[in-house]
Amino acid sequence: MALEILRAGTPNDRPPLLFVHGSFCGAWIWAEHFLPFFAAAGYDCAAVSLRGHGGSEGRDVLDNFGLADYVADISEAVASFSQPPVLIGHSLGGLLCQRYACRNPVAGLIMLASVGPGGLGSAFTHMALRHPNLLWQLGRMQSLGPENVDFDVVRRGLFSEDFPPELANVYAPHFQRESQRAASELMLPQWFNLIPRPNLPALVLGGSKDAFIPYGDLALSATYWNAEMTVLDDVAHVMMLDTTWERAARAMLEWLGSRF
């Protein structure tokens, strides 16, 4: 299956960076800020659109794809590098990167607002109790598509308070449904797929204003991976597009510099 892979930077002695998106989006979500930022910092970068997402094939059969299919897409993207990369995954992508790293060599692992080893059940409970309107709109996104979603609710739930509404309207048409099969699998605990756990450099990065992934899920991922953990004040879930994107990027860059 042909995959869309966006690239920035040039190969060098540093480990390359592979960015893996979360639900409802594609590789485009990294292209606005993160790809040019890390390429300018001297890293060879790539961002993959999982099958059925972005510009990759399979949109017409999206619901057929499961988490294992997405992990296979990561494998294909990794093969485009000459050395094992640092995997950088956001939300769903963070869990996929964890699964890939347990079966294949990687240089390191960065989990951004990532689904934890326990699956997405705790995040849904968190949203139901704290942000029910956001949960309702994400459900509409999944069942009816983005054209039936109140993106002002999504903007206020997934972005910072100062994120411009007009910019949200620019990004809104790029969002999409997620595979129903993958979404169902994501609700299940993932421990079986994360054994054995390799010993590798790992970072968990979250935001204090994240309405989607609760603090407990970040802490669980950090504990399981023996990872460093940083929670940025006033940063929301979609940290790579938000007005606070540079704070997240610089925290990642600092960690990469200290490890590699």
Secondary structure as GFF3:
##gff-version 3
##sequence-region A 1 260
A	DSSP	beta_strand	4	8	.	.	.	ID=ss1
A	DSSP	beta_strand	17	20	.	.	.	ID=ss2
A	DSSP	alpha_helix	28	31	.	.	.	ID=ss3
A	DSSP	alpha_helix	34	40	.	.	.	ID=ss4
A	DSSP	beta_strand	45	49	.	.	.	ID=ss5
A	DSSP	three_ten_helix	59	64	.	.	.	ID=ss6
A	DSSP	alpha_helix	67	78	.	.	.	ID=ss7
A	DSSP	beta_strand	86	90	.	.	.	ID=ss8
A	DSSP	alpha_helix	92	101	.	.	.	ID=ss9
A	DSSP	beta_strand	108	112	.	.	.	ID=ss10
A	DSSP	alpha_helix	121	130	.	.	.	ID=ss11
A	DSSP	alpha_helix	132	144	.	.	.	ID=ss12
A	DSSP	three_ten_helix	146	148	.	.	.	ID=ss13
A	DSSP	alpha_helix	151	158	.	.	.	ID=ss14
A	DSSP	alpha_helix	165	171	.	.	.	ID=ss15
A	DSSP	three_ten_helix	172	174	.	.	.	ID=ss16
A	DSSP	alpha_helix	180	186	.	.	.	ID=ss17
A	DSSP	three_ten_helix	191	194	.	.	.	ID=ss18
A	DSSP	beta_strand	202	207	.	.	.	ID=ss19
A	DSSP	alpha_helix	215	225	.	.	.	ID=ss20
A	DSSP	beta_strand	228	232	.	.	.	ID=ss21
A	DSSP	alpha_helix	245	259	.	.	.	ID=ss22
###
